[in-house]
Amino acid sequence: MKKLALCLLLLFSFPAVSSAQIYTAGSGYYQQEPSVIFPWEASLGLAGSFSPVKEANGERLINLQGGVSARVLYYWAPWMGVGLEGTWFFPESGSPLIDKYQMRRGGIVGKFIAASETSTRSYGILAAGFTRREAEYSFDLKEHKTSAYFAFGLGVETDVSDASFIGAEVRGIYNTSLELGRFSYLVSRWEAEASLRFGMRF
């Protein structure tokens, strides 16, 4: 009787032991969430903005502006980074009314990567912040206007090394105000922006 009980015990315990061994052997298939090797990212870009400005009678003064942009991100996950951005545009002149016109922009930004495990990646951008526009007129008058903006865009980047990359990005930007002052205003609330970027991860 004891031998029979021992045989039954071994018979019924075998599946449990064997399944534990199979689970251990196959545990490599249950991959953990990939860790973020470089949680910080900093990038600089050469940016161009199409945001036409015109005076009260409808004449266009300025169409394009070029500038430099900077962005710092912290990656909460391999596919999502959140941080700050800023763009400084070079002063432009809009003859005959505007001697100097300049934009500065800054806000928060989120970057969402479609495929983080490849050397070439596409991503989406969502951002919001404030744009300050300053105008110096030919009749010795200065005006400025600060308004909120919301931006969305798409980009592609490719690795140069393990910790550096280059890329290109296009964005649509919605401005909450058309007015720049008493004598000039934006043609549209929407503006288009494109940039070439170089970045480092650390």
C-alpha positions as CSV (number, residue, x, y, z in Angstrom):
1,M,0.0,0.0,0.0
2,K,2.8,2.4,0.9
3,K,4.6,1.5,-2.5
4,L,1.3,2.3,-4.4
5,A,0.9,5.6,-2.6
6,L,4.5,6.5,-3.3
7,C,4.1,5.6,-7.0
8,L,0.9,7.8,-7.3
9,L,2.6,10.7,-5.5
10,L,5.5,10.6,-8.0
11,L,3.2,10.2,-10.9
12,F,1.1,13.2,-10.0
13,S,4.0,15.4,-9.0
14,F,5.9,14.8,-12.3
15,P,3.7,17.3,-14.3
16,A,4.2,20.0,-11.7
17,V,8.0,19.5,-11.7
18,S,8.2,19.3,-15.5
19,S,6.0,22.4,-16.0
20,A,8.2,24.3,-13.6
21,Q,11.3,23.3,-15.6
22,I,9.6,24.3,-18.9
23,Y,8.6,27.7,-17.5
24,T,12.2,28.3,-16.3
25,A,13.6,27.3,-19.6
26,G,11.1,29.4,-21.5
27,S,11.2,32.4,-19.2
28,G,13.5,34.2,-21.7
29,Y,10.4,34.6,-23.9
30,Y,8.8,36.9,-21.3
31,Q,10.9,40.0,-22.0
32,Q,10.8,42.8,-19.6
33,E,10.0,46.4,-20.7
34,P,13.2,47.7,-22.3
35,S,15.0,50.1,-20.1
36,V,15.9,53.6,-21.2
37,I,19.7,53.6,-21.7
38,F,19.9,57.3,-22.3
39,P,17.1,59.1,-20.4
40,W,18.1,62.6,-21.4
41,E,18.1,64.1,-24.9
42,A,19.3,67.6,-26.0
43,S,19.0,68.8,-29.6
44,L,19.7,72.0,-31.6
45,G,18.0,72.8,-34.9
46,L,18.0,75.3,-37.8
47,A,14.4,76.3,-38.2
48,G,12.4,78.2,-40.8
49,S,8.9,79.5,-40.3
50,F,6.3,80.6,-42.8
51,S,4.1,83.1,-40.9
52,P,3.2,86.0,-43.1
53,V,2.7,89.5,-41.5
54,K,0.8,92.3,-43.2
55,E,-0.2,95.8,-42.4
56,A,-3.7,97.2,-42.0
57,N,-4.1,98.0,-45.8
58,G,-3.4,94.3,-46.6
59,E,0.2,94.7,-47.9
60,R,2.5,91.8,-46.9
61,L,5.5,92.8,-45.0
62,I,7.3,89.6,-44.0
63,N,6.7,86.0,-45.1
64,L,9.6,83.8,-43.9
65,Q,11.8,83.8,-40.8
66,G,14.8,81.7,-40.0
67,G,16.2,80.9,-36.6
68,V,17.7,78.4,-34.2
69,S,15.9,76.1,-31.8
70,A,16.8,74.1,-28.8
71,R,15.0,71.2,-27.0
72,V,15.7,69.2,-23.9
73,L,13.7,66.0,-23.2
74,Y,13.5,63.4,-20.4
75,Y,12.3,60.0,-21.5
76,W,9.8,58.4,-19.1
77,A,9.6,55.4,-21.5
78,P,11.6,54.4,-24.6
79,W,8.8,55.8,-26.8
80,M,7.9,59.0,-24.9
81,G,10.0,62.0,-23.9
82,V,8.7,65.2,-22.3
83,G,10.6,68.5,-21.8
84,L,11.1,72.1,-22.9
85,E,11.7,73.8,-26.2
86,G,12.6,77.3,-27.4
87,T,13.2,79.0,-30.7
88,W,14.9,82.3,-31.4
89,F,14.3,83.8,-34.9
90,F,16.7,86.2,-36.5
91,P,15.4,89.8,-36.8
92,E,13.9,90.6,-40.2
93,S,13.0,93.9,-41.8
94,G,9.7,94.5,-43.6
95,S,10.1,97.6,-45.8
96,P,8.7,100.2,-45.8
97,L,6.8,100.0,-42.5
98,I,8.8,97.7,-40.2
99,D,12.5,98.3,-39.5
100,K,12.9,95.1,-37.4
101,Y,10.6,92.2,-36.7
102,Q,11.5,89.3,-34.4
103,M,9.9,86.2,-32.8
104,R,10.8,84.2,-29.8
105,R,9.0,81.1,-28.8
106,G,9.1,78.8,-25.8
107,G,7.0,76.1,-24.2
108,I,6.6,72.4,-23.2
109,V,6.9,69.6,-25.7
110,G,6.2,65.9,-25.9
111,K,8.0,63.5,-28.4
112,F,6.4,60.2,-29.2
113,I,8.6,57.7,-31.1
114,A,6.9,55.1,-33.4
115,A,9.8,52.5,-33.2
116,S,12.5,53.0,-30.7
117,E,14.6,49.9,-31.4
118,T,15.7,50.9,-34.9
119,S,18.5,53.2,-36.1
120,T,16.1,55.3,-38.1
121,R,12.9,56.3,-36.3
122,S,9.8,58.4,-37.1
123,Y,8.1,60.3,-34.3
124,G,5.3,62.7,-33.5
125,I,5.5,66.1,-31.7
126,L,2.9,67.9,-29.5
127,A,3.8,71.2,-28.0
128,A,2.3,74.3,-26.3
129,G,3.7,77.6,-25.1
130,F,4.0,81.3,-25.8
131,T,5.3,83.3,-28.7
132,R,6.5,86.9,-28.3
133,R,6.6,89.1,-31.4
134,E,8.3,92.4,-31.4
135,A,8.1,95.1,-34.1
136,E,10.1,98.3,-34.6
137,Y,8.4,100.6,-37.1
138,S,10.1,103.1,-39.3
139,F,8.3,106.0,-37.5
140,D,10.1,105.3,-34.2
141,L,7.4,103.1,-32.6
142,K,7.9,99.8,-30.9
143,E,5.2,97.2,-30.2
144,H,5.2,93.7,-28.9
145,K,2.6,90.9,-28.5
146,T,2.7,87.7,-26.5
147,S,0.2,84.9,-27.3
148,A,-0.2,81.2,-26.8
149,Y,0.5,78.6,-29.4
150,F,-0.2,74.9,-29.9
151,A,1.9,72.8,-32.2
152,F,1.8,69.3,-33.7
153,G,4.3,67.7,-36.1
154,L,6.1,64.8,-37.6
155,G,9.8,64.0,-37.8
156,V,12.3,61.4,-38.8
157,E,15.8,60.9,-37.3
158,T,18.7,58.5,-37.8
159,D,21.6,57.6,-35.5
160,V,25.0,58.9,-36.2
161,S,26.4,57.0,-33.2
162,D,25.1,55.3,-30.1
163,A,24.5,58.7,-28.4
164,S,23.9,61.1,-31.3
165,F,21.5,61.6,-34.2
166,I,20.4,63.9,-37.0
167,G,16.9,64.5,-38.3
168,A,14.3,66.6,-40.0
169,E,11.0,67.8,-38.6
170,V,7.9,69.7,-39.9
171,R,5.2,71.3,-37.6
172,G,1.9,73.0,-37.9
173,I,1.5,75.8,-35.3
174,Y,-1.8,77.4,-34.2
175,N,-1.5,80.9,-32.7
176,T,-4.3,82.1,-30.5
177,S,-4.0,85.7,-31.7
178,L,-3.6,87.5,-35.0
179,E,-2.8,90.9,-33.7
180,L,0.8,92.2,-33.5
181,G,-0.2,95.7,-32.6
182,R,-2.0,98.6,-34.0
183,F,-0.4,98.6,-37.4
184,S,0.3,94.9,-38.3
185,Y,-1.1,91.5,-37.8
186,L,-0.7,87.8,-38.9
187,V,-2.3,86.8,-42.2
188,S,-3.4,83.5,-40.6
189,R,-3.5,81.9,-37.1
190,W,-1.7,78.9,-38.7
191,E,2.0,78.9,-39.5
192,A,4.3,76.2,-40.9
193,E,7.7,75.4,-39.4
194,A,10.5,73.1,-40.6
195,S,13.8,72.3,-39.0
196,L,17.0,70.2,-39.4
197,R,18.2,68.9,-36.1
198,F,21.2,67.5,-34.4
199,G,20.9,65.9,-31.0
200,M,22.8,64.0,-28.2
201,R,21.5,61.5,-25.7
202,F,23.0,61.1,-22.3
